[in-house]
Amino acid sequence: MAPHADDTTFDSEIPVPTKALPTNGDTQAQPASNGNAKENAAAASNGEAKEIPGPTHHESPSPPLELKGVLNEFKSFDVTPVIGKEFPEAKLADWLRAPNSDELIRDLAITISQRGVVFFRAQDGLDDSLQKELAQRLGELSGKPASSKLHIHPVINSGRDDGGGDDEVSIISSRQLKKLYKGQFMFAGEKRQSGKEGWHSDITFEPVPSDYAILRLVELPGTGGDTLWASGYELYDRLSSPYQKFLETLTATYAQPKFNETAKNGDFKLYSAPRGSPYNIGEELSAIHPVIRTNPVTGWKSVFAVGTHVQHVNDVTPLESKALLEWFVKLIVDNHDLQVRHRWQNPNDVAIWDNRSVYHAATPDYEGLGERLGHRAVSIGEKPFLDVGRGIARLAQRRERDCRIAQGSPQIRRFKQSTHQTRNLSTALKAAPTSLVFFLPDIITFKRSKIQKRQEAGKTPKSRVFSGVGDYAKRQEMPSPEVSPPPLKRRRISDPKIHHPSPPSLPSISAHDLPSTSTDDSLHIYSWNINGINPFLPPSTPPITNFLKPTSAPNTLSNPAPPKPSLRANLKRWKWPHILCLQEVKIAPTDTKTQASVRRAVNAPLDSADDNDGDRHLYDAHFGLPRDKHNATGFGGKVYGVCTLVRRDVPEPTTRTVGWDLEGRVLLVEIPGWSVMVANVYAVNGTTNDYRDPATGKVVGDRHDRKRIFHSLLRDEVRRYEDKGWDVVVAGDINVSRSVIDSFPRLRMGEEHVRNRADFEEKFMRDLGMVDTFRLVHGPRRKFTYRPRDKPWGSGGDRVDLILVTRGLEARRGVRGADVLDSEEERGPSDHVPLFVELGVGRVERVDGGTGEGEGGEGEVGLDERIEV
């Protein structure tokens, strides 16, 4: 296929079949077959792929980099919602010599990786030397391997006419391209009807290809010559989940034989010495890379195998390979909203892009309108890899952006008319990352009505909420989801004077919609804040019968008695899940009779005749109950408490509590055969009530402080299991609503609640990279888990109960289903509804069960004790 007049000097590449793909993010350089590029290429031509070695990003996938916000002071705008950012007034030469230059360049690198391409206008102070310095520092400050330098193009270098005097700066010259590619240049042909062959990423034929590329045009045609970029992130996100998982198993062969042909026809040699990396050497331009790759700077996945540089997809038939590669390009061409078109306006306009995650194509429409000349510096990055556990953050950001676009801008503009609050809101918007805007519409709508009422009453508006949001945004640079109120102090959901539109009604889930647990390769987990277990237990004493009066059957037709809540009936309706995590069971630690009653109730045969599975599906009940004599003393100790029901065919589970929780909030179930740990969690409510040292009784803070400490301790517990190679599920009432779509009619935005929400997001969703299974499956769909009983159904709610999984679990085992059973029937006597997740874990080995009351006696699980089930 002919090369094209692009800004990256035609890097067509030809991929080679392979059997080895580091799908787990294993980035250790593979040993070379013998270090002979020619032999590797010959093997490729015979269909025998050989992995070519290369350095990786820090030799292992590191956590995504976070912006420090140092670029916020410079004027900028997003060119499109999906891709592209422009700094219309900034000067790169000044950034390179600024006192905080490293911070500026590092944030620029992250911004380029997130937005795909960044534009600067009229950089007259940027010469070739500074351009090379910038390219190298972008990679170094974002963590590229030490052996990676600047690329030297095998064709477009100082050895060519009009090639300049520096091998590390490629001269992109329309005059030179016409000489090199006679009859193949994209201007050739009088009736060109497609330009799709122009899309590509730079130098992917190299074993270690490019991370960042910088193009500076110094000579422009009278008009035309625009460049287009397209987002590989967005392309990946628009694929269905089954296709994503399939493509993540594939590699492709990347090569550029046209360069060899061009050198032969032009009677010159390709540059065969190391081209920016000791691995990029020789004249056989061929490499094997994943079809889907992870960008180490963002952690996001993108489709990498796009354009004429990809010869074929490995391990599939030629027809299948051709269909896949054409389909990738068709998705770009058919979806112009994932593209950005840049018009070069001035000499020394600059574009910088991340070749790992975007593709680009020049527009050859300027024949006869003048020449086009540019200087390009290309940084070498790491060997491409795929970390299948990443990618969730990209989806969350996209949904956040959609909601921000739909809800944010009009309210923000209206609110800025309020003179007193404008400064605080502007500060928050300027200092905070873009994602914080996601939460501002609800703040604006809620607070403005209060401000107007105070102004009408002649009172000074209070600004504490906005000051808190702005100040905390500066410190943390992250969004802040909401915390659900304490159960006994729920906020007033609706004001009778104000009409709150209800969210769209959602169909209830029936038993037919629930996943079946009959398969032996799935783990089904339910979670439910039961708000007291007593309604689900049989009466402790039989009713007294009066033998002096004849009894008569009650008129059940005219006055039917409501069915008695039954845990056993729920388990059957939910098709016998393997694990049920219950929160707020409200059992005193000394109440062994109630604990024994629970064990009997979950295994007692149902009255209905169709309880065919009653003898087969038996459960053991395990408890984590409060022992804190200073913080869990209300109602005679019948507060908090968690209970986990484990089906007896789960292989060899053990349970334990944790020493740092004395309030009965955490109970862990370990399943060694699957290397899975399930944490049943009833997280601390954030309130201003005192929290006392459990040992001394001394006040050490309030419940807000304790909540954030609880987050840290639970995060560290999860991390300890991950360090052992285990997968972790955290299920329960987290007492956090993550965003505006998780609460109705609005979030509470007090400063402490904002901090709690932000703390949860940072420690679980960012530090641990955990996956919110409901959001993973349902995207922005609105369902709630807390439904107050003192209000009509549907008048309000919060999604405060979550099931989170570690990203390795989602990647290796898969989330097969997840949902919230958001209906009055499922709520029962509680004020929460259940939720569930279905995970792939492998075969469930059968084990014999014991008696209905279990083997563990009547005591609850002790601190840091392990109890065999």
MOMONOR-V858251 format. One record per pair of residues at least 4 apart in sequence whose ideal C-beta (glycine too) atoms are under 7 Angstrom apart, sorted by the first residue. I is the first residue (numbers start at 1). J is the second residue. Records with the same first field share a line. If there is no record, write none. Layout:
BEGIN
I = J / J
END
This chain:
BEGIN
1 = 12 / 197 / 308
2 = 181 / 184
3 = 10 / 12 / 181 / 184 / 258
4 = 10 / 186 / 197 / 198 / 362
5 = 174 / 177 / 185 / 186 / 362 / 364
6 = 10 / 198 / 200 / 360 / 361 / 362
7 = 172 / 215 / 227 / 360 / 362 / 374 / 376
8 = 202 / 213 / 360 / 376
9 = 153 / 156 / 170 / 172 / 376
11 = 200 / 202 / 203 / 204 / 205 / 256 / 309
12 = 200 / 256 / 258 / 308 / 309
13 = 204 / 205 / 254 / 255 / 256 / 309 / 310 / 311
14 = 205 / 253 / 254 / 255 / 256 / 257 / 286 / 311
15 = 252 / 253 / 254 / 255 / 288 / 289 / 305 / 310 / 311 / 312 / 314
16 = 44 / 49 / 253 / 286 / 288 / 314
17 = 47 / 49 / 253 / 314 / 315
18 = 49 / 51 / 251 / 288 / 314
19 = 49
20 = 30 / 51
21 = 249 / 251 / 290 / 386
22 = 26 / 27 / 385 / 386
23 = 248 / 386 / 388
24 = 388
25 = 61 / 385 / 387 / 389
27 = 56 / 57 / 59 / 60 / 61 / 385
28 = 59
29 = 53 / 54 / 55 / 56 / 383
30 = 51 / 53
31 = 53
32 = 52 / 53
33 = 39 / 40 / 50
34 = 39
36 = 40
37 = 41 / 281 / 282 / 284
38 = 42 / 282 / 284
39 = 43
40 = 44 / 50 / 52 / 284 / 286
41 = 45 / 284 / 286
42 = 46
43 = 48 / 49 / 50
44 = 49 / 253 / 286
49 = 253 / 288 / 314
51 = 288
52 = 207 / 279 / 287 / 288
53 = 207 / 279
54 = 207 / 208 / 279 / 383
55 = 145 / 147 / 148 / 208 / 382 / 383
56 = 145 / 382 / 383 / 385
57 = 61 / 62 / 143 / 144 / 296 / 382
58 = 62 / 143
61 = 294 / 296 / 385 / 387
62 = 143 / 296
64 = 297 / 298 / 299 / 393
65 = 110 / 142 / 297
67 = 107 / 110 / 433 / 477
68 = 103 / 107
69 = 431 / 477
70 = 100 / 103 / 104 / 107
71 = 104 / 107 / 108 / 111
72 = 430 / 431
74 = 87 / 90
75 = 87 / 88 / 89
76 = 85 / 86 / 87
77 = 86
78 = 84 / 85
79 = 84 / 85 / 86 / 340
80 = 84 / 340
81 = 401 / 405
82 = 231 / 234 / 337 / 338
83 = 115 / 116 / 117 / 229 / 231 / 338 / 340 / 358
84 = 115 / 116 / 117 / 229 / 340
85 = 111 / 115 / 118
86 = 119
87 = 118 / 120
88 = 121
90 = 95 / 120
91 = 123 / 125
92 = 96 / 120 / 123 / 126 / 134 / 350
93 = 97 / 123 / 125 / 126 / 130
94 = 98
95 = 101 / 104 / 105
96 = 101 / 130 / 133 / 134
97 = 101
98 = 104
100 = 104
101 = 105
102 = 106 / 141
103 = 107
104 = 108
105 = 109 / 137 / 138 / 141
106 = 110 / 141 / 142
107 = 111
108 = 112 / 138
109 = 113 / 138 / 141 / 142 / 212 / 297
110 = 114 / 142 / 297
111 = 115 / 118
112 = 117 / 118 / 212 / 352 / 353 / 354
113 = 295 / 297 / 298 / 354 / 357
114 = 298
116 = 229 / 231 / 353 / 354 / 357 / 358
117 = 229 / 340 / 351 / 352 / 353 / 358
118 = 352
119 = 342 / 351
120 = 350
121 = 345 / 346 / 349
122 = 346 / 348 / 349
123 = 216 / 348 / 350
124 = 348
126 = 130 / 131 / 216 / 348 / 350
127 = 131
128 = 132 / 166 / 169 / 375
129 = 133
130 = 134
131 = 135 / 214 / 216 / 375 / 377
132 = 136 / 150 / 168 / 169 / 377
133 = 137
134 = 138 / 214
135 = 150 / 212 / 214 / 377 / 378 / 379
136 = 140 / 149 / 150 / 379
137 = 141
138 = 142 / 212 / 379
139 = 144 / 148 / 211 / 212 / 379 / 381
140 = 144
142 = 297
143 = 296
144 = 148 / 211 / 381 / 382
145 = 382
147 = 277 / 278
148 = 208 / 276 / 277 / 380 / 381 / 382
149 = 276 / 380
150 = 168 / 276 / 377 / 378 / 379 / 380
151 = 203 / 210 / 275 / 276 / 378 / 380
152 = 157 / 167 / 168 / 271 / 275 / 276
153 = 157 / 170
154 = 259 / 270 / 271 / 275 / 285
155 = 180 / 259 / 262 / 263 / 270
156 = 160 / 163 / 170 / 171
157 = 163 / 167 / 170 / 271
158 = 163 / 164 / 165 / 166 / 167
159 = 163 / 268
160 = 176
161 = 176 / 179
162 = 171 / 173 / 175 / 176
163 = 171
164 = 169 / 171
168 = 377
169 = 375 / 376 / 377
170 = 376
171 = 176 / 375
172 = 215 / 373 / 374 / 376
173 = 177 / 373
174 = 178 / 371 / 372
175 = 179 / 371
176 = 180
177 = 181 / 185
178 = 185
180 = 262 / 266
181 = 185 / 262
183 = 188
184 = 188
186 = 198 / 364
187 = 364 / 367
195 = 361
196 = 329 / 333
197 = 308
198 = 361 / 362
199 = 230 / 306 / 307 / 329 / 332 / 359 / 361
200 = 306 / 307 / 308 / 309 / 359
201 = 306 / 307 / 309 / 355 / 359
202 = 210 / 213 / 355 / 378
203 = 209 / 210 / 378
204 = 209 / 254 / 289 / 309
205 = 254 / 255 / 256 / 285 / 286 / 287 / 309
206 = 275 / 280 / 287
207 = 279 / 280 / 287 / 383
208 = 277 / 279 / 280 / 380 / 381 / 382 / 383
209 = 355 / 381 / 384
210 = 355 / 378 / 379 / 380 / 381
211 = 354 / 355 / 356 / 379 / 381
212 = 352 / 354 / 379
213 = 353 / 355 / 376 / 378
214 = 350 / 352 / 376 / 377
215 = 351 / 374 / 376
216 = 348 / 350 / 374 / 375
217 = 344 / 347 / 349 / 372 / 374
218 = 347 / 348 / 373 / 374 / 375
219 = 347 / 371 / 372 / 373
220 = 225 / 344 / 347 / 372
221 = 225 / 366 / 369 / 370 / 371 / 372
222 = 369 / 370
223 = 366 / 369
224 = 363 / 365 / 366 / 369
225 = 344 / 362 / 363 / 366 / 372
226 = 341 / 342 / 343 / 344 / 363
227 = 342 / 351 / 360 / 362 / 363
228 = 339 / 341 / 360 / 361 / 363
229 = 339 / 340 / 353 / 358 / 360
230 = 332 / 338 / 339 / 358 / 359
231 = 235 / 338 / 358
232 = 236 / 302 / 303 / 304 / 357 / 358 / 359
233 = 237 / 300 / 302 / 357 / 394
234 = 238 / 338
235 = 302 / 303 / 331 / 332 / 338
236 = 244 / 292 / 301 / 302 / 303
237 = 394 / 395 / 398
238 = 331
239 = 243 / 244
240 = 244
241 = 245
242 = 246
243 = 247
244 = 248
247 = 291 / 292
248 = 292 / 386 / 388
250 = 291 / 313 / 314 / 315
251 = 288 / 289 / 290 / 291 / 314
252 = 289 / 291 / 305 / 310 / 312 / 313 / 314
253 = 286 / 288 / 311 / 312 / 314
254 = 287 / 289 / 309 / 310 / 311
255 = 285 / 286 / 311
256 = 285 / 309
257 = 261
258 = 262
259 = 263 / 270 / 285
260 = 264 / 270 / 283
261 = 265
262 = 266
263 = 268 / 269 / 270
270 = 283
271 = 275
272 = 281 / 282 / 283
273 = 281
274 = 278 / 280 / 281
275 = 280
276 = 280 / 380
277 = 380
289 = 293 / 304 / 384
290 = 304 / 384 / 385 / 386
291 = 303 / 304 / 305 / 313
292 = 301 / 303 / 304 / 386
293 = 302 / 304 / 356 / 384 / 385 / 386
294 = 299 / 301 / 385 / 386 / 387 / 390
295 = 300 / 302 / 354 / 356 / 357
296 = 382
299 = 390 / 393
300 = 390 / 391 / 393 / 394
301 = 390 / 391
302 = 357
303 = 328
304 = 384
305 = 310 / 313 / 325 / 328
306 = 310 / 328 / 329 / 359
307 = 359
310 = 325
312 = 318 / 321
313 = 321 / 324 / 325
316 = 320 / 321
317 = 321
318 = 322
319 = 323
320 = 324
321 = 325
322 = 326
323 = 327
324 = 328
325 = 329
326 = 330
327 = 331
329 = 333
330 = 334
331 = 335
332 = 359
342 = 351
344 = 349
345 = 349
353 = 358 / 360
354 = 358
356 = 381
366 = 370 / 372
388 = 811
389 = 807 / 808 / 811
390 = 807
391 = 395
392 = 396 / 771 / 776 / 807
393 = 397
394 = 398
395 = 399
396 = 400
397 = 401 / 435
398 = 402
399 = 403 / 779 / 780
400 = 404 / 435 / 438
401 = 405
402 = 406
403 = 407 / 438 / 741 / 780
404 = 408 / 437 / 438
407 = 441
408 = 412 / 437 / 440 / 441
409 = 413
410 = 414
411 = 415 / 441 / 444 / 445
412 = 416 / 440 / 444
415 = 421 / 425 / 444 / 448
416 = 422 / 425
418 = 422 / 448 / 451
420 = 461 / 463
421 = 425 / 451 / 461 / 463 / 466
422 = 426
423 = 427
424 = 428 / 463 / 466 / 467 / 470
425 = 429 / 466
426 = 430
427 = 431 / 470
428 = 432 / 436 / 466 / 469 / 470 / 473
429 = 437
431 = 470 / 473 / 474
432 = 436 / 473 / 477
433 = 477 / 478
435 = 479
436 = 440 / 473 / 479
438 = 479 / 739
439 = 443 / 479 / 480 / 739 / 740
440 = 444
441 = 445 / 740
442 = 446 / 740 / 746 / 747
443 = 447 / 465 / 469 / 749
444 = 448
446 = 746 / 749
447 = 451 / 465
448 = 452
449 = 453
450 = 454
451 = 455 / 461
452 = 456
453 = 457
454 = 459 / 461
455 = 461
463 = 467
464 = 468 / 751
465 = 469 / 749 / 750 / 751
466 = 470
467 = 471
468 = 472 / 751 / 754
469 = 473 / 749 / 754
470 = 474
471 = 475
472 = 476 / 480 / 751 / 754 / 755 / 758
473 = 477
476 = 758 / 762
478 = 758 / 761 / 762
479 = 758 / 761
480 = 754 / 757 / 758 / 761
481 = 736 / 737 / 738 / 739 / 742 / 757 / 760 / 761
482 = 736 / 737 / 743 / 747 / 748 / 753 / 757
483 = 686 / 735 / 736 / 737 / 753 / 756 / 757
484 = 735 / 737 / 786 / 798 / 800
485 = 489 / 490 / 491 / 748
486 = 685 / 687
487 = 531 / 831
490 = 788
491 = 748
493 = 788 / 791 / 795 / 796
494 = 500 / 745 / 795 / 796
500 = 745
502 = 794
503 = 744 / 782
506 = 783 / 822
508 = 823
509 = 513 / 514 / 819 / 821 / 823
511 = 573
514 = 574 / 575
515 = 524 / 575 / 817 / 838
516 = 575
517 = 522 / 524 / 575 / 576 / 577 / 578
520 = 843 / 844
521 = 840 / 841 / 842 / 843
522 = 816 / 838 / 839 / 840 / 841
523 = 578 / 676 / 839 / 841
524 = 577 / 578 / 836 / 838
525 = 577 / 578 / 579 / 581 / 678 / 729 / 731 / 803 / 836 / 837
526 = 574 / 577 / 580 / 834 / 836
527 = 581 / 731 / 732 / 801 / 803 / 834 / 835
528 = 582 / 832 / 834
529 = 583 / 584 / 733 / 801 / 830 / 832
530 = 582 / 583 / 584 / 585 / 830
531 = 584 / 830 / 831 / 832
532 = 584 / 586
533 = 537 / 585 / 586 / 587 / 598
535 = 565 / 829
536 = 565 / 566 / 567 / 601
537 = 597 / 598 / 601
538 = 601
554 = 559
555 = 559
556 = 560 / 561
565 = 828 / 829
566 = 570
567 = 571 / 601 / 602
568 = 572 / 601 / 602 / 604 / 606
569 = 573 / 606
570 = 574
571 = 576 / 577 / 580 / 602
572 = 576 / 606 / 611
576 = 613 / 617 / 647
577 = 836
578 = 647 / 650
579 = 644 / 645 / 646 / 669 / 678
580 = 645
581 = 644 / 680 / 731 / 732
582 = 642 / 643
583 = 642 / 682 / 732 / 733
584 = 640 / 641 / 682
585 = 641 / 642 / 643
586 = 638 / 639 / 641
587 = 591 / 594 / 595 / 623 / 625 / 638 / 641
588 = 636 / 637 / 638
589 = 625 / 626 / 627 / 637 / 860
591 = 595
592 = 596 / 858 / 859
593 = 597
594 = 598
595 = 599 / 623 / 858 / 860
596 = 600 / 853 / 858
597 = 601
598 = 602 / 621 / 643
599 = 603 / 621 / 852 / 853 / 854
600 = 604 / 852 / 853
602 = 619 / 621 / 645
603 = 618 / 619 / 852
604 = 852
605 = 611 / 614
606 = 611 / 614
613 = 617
617 = 647
618 = 648 / 849 / 852
619 = 645 / 646 / 647 / 648
620 = 646 / 648 / 854 / 856 / 869
621 = 643 / 645 / 854
622 = 643 / 644 / 646 / 655 / 667 / 861 / 867
623 = 641 / 643 / 860 / 861
624 = 641 / 642 / 657 / 664 / 666 / 667 / 860 / 861
625 = 641 / 664 / 860
626 = 632 / 637 / 639 / 640 / 641 / 662 / 663 / 664
627 = 662
628 = 632 / 662 / 663 / 694
629 = 633
630 = 692 / 694 / 697
631 = 663 / 691 / 692 / 694
632 = 637 / 639 / 640 / 663 / 664
633 = 637
634 = 639
635 = 639
640 = 663 / 664 / 665 / 682
641 = 664
642 = 664 / 665 / 667 / 680 / 682
644 = 655 / 667 / 669 / 680
646 = 650 / 653 / 669 / 869
648 = 847 / 849
649 = 844 / 846 / 847
650 = 671
651 = 671 / 673 / 844 / 845 / 847
652 = 672 / 673
653 = 669 / 670 / 671 / 869
654 = 670 / 866 / 867 / 868 / 869
655 = 667 / 668 / 669 / 861 / 867 / 869
656 = 668 / 861 / 864 / 865 / 866
657 = 661 / 666 / 667 / 861 / 863 / 864
658 = 666 / 668 / 717 / 864
659 = 863 / 864
660 = 713
661 = 665 / 666
662 = 694
665 = 681 / 682 / 683 / 684
666 = 679 / 681 / 714
667 = 680 / 861
668 = 677 / 679
669 = 677 / 678
670 = 677
671 = 676
673 = 845
674 = 841 / 842
675 = 725 / 726 / 727
676 = 726 / 727 / 729 / 841
677 = 721 / 726 / 728
678 = 729 / 731
679 = 728 / 729 / 730 / 731
680 = 731 / 732
681 = 714 / 730 / 731 / 732 / 734
682 = 732 / 733
683 = 707 / 710 / 732 / 733 / 734 / 735
684 = 703 / 706 / 707 / 710 / 735
685 = 703 / 735
686 = 703 / 704 / 707 / 752 / 753 / 756
687 = 702 / 703 / 704
688 = 702 / 704
689 = 702 / 703
690 = 699 / 702
691 = 700 / 701 / 702 / 703 / 705 / 706
692 = 697 / 698 / 699 / 700
693 = 697 / 698 / 700
701 = 705 / 706
703 = 707
704 = 708 / 752 / 756
705 = 709
706 = 710
707 = 711 / 756
708 = 712 / 756 / 759
709 = 713
710 = 714
711 = 715 / 759 / 760 / 763
712 = 716 / 763
713 = 717
714 = 718
715 = 719 / 763 / 764 / 767 / 768
716 = 720
718 = 722 / 728 / 730 / 768 / 806
719 = 723 / 768
720 = 724
721 = 726 / 728
722 = 726 / 728 / 806
727 = 806 / 808 / 809 / 813
728 = 806 / 809
729 = 803 / 805
730 = 804
731 = 803
732 = 801
733 = 800 / 801 / 832
734 = 800 / 801 / 802
735 = 800
736 = 756 / 757 / 760 / 800
737 = 742 / 743 / 747 / 798 / 799 / 800
738 = 742
740 = 747
741 = 780 / 782
742 = 798 / 799
743 = 747 / 798
744 = 784 / 796 / 797
745 = 796
748 = 753
749 = 753 / 754
750 = 754
751 = 755
752 = 756
753 = 757
754 = 758
755 = 759
756 = 760
757 = 761
758 = 762
759 = 763
760 = 764
761 = 765 / 766
762 = 766 / 767
763 = 767
764 = 768 / 770 / 804
765 = 770
768 = 806
769 = 807
770 = 804 / 805 / 806 / 807
771 = 776 / 804 / 805 / 807 / 810
772 = 776 / 802 / 804
773 = 777 / 803 / 805 / 815 / 818 / 837
774 = 778 / 818 / 819 / 820 / 835
775 = 779
776 = 815 / 818
777 = 815 / 817 / 818
783 = 799 / 820 / 822
784 = 797 / 798 / 799 / 822
785 = 799 / 800 / 801 / 820 / 832 / 833 / 835
786 = 797 / 798 / 800 / 831 / 832
787 = 793 / 797 / 827 / 831 / 833
788 = 796 / 831
789 = 831
791 = 795 / 796
793 = 824
801 = 832 / 835
803 = 818 / 835 / 837
805 = 809 / 810 / 815 / 839
807 = 811
808 = 812
809 = 813 / 839
810 = 814 / 815
813 = 839 / 840 / 841
814 = 840
815 = 837 / 839
816 = 838 / 839 / 840
817 = 838
818 = 836 / 837
819 = 835 / 836
820 = 833 / 835
821 = 826 / 833 / 834 / 835
822 = 833
823 = 827 / 833
826 = 833 / 834
827 = 833
850 = 854 / 855
856 = 867
861 = 865 / 867
END
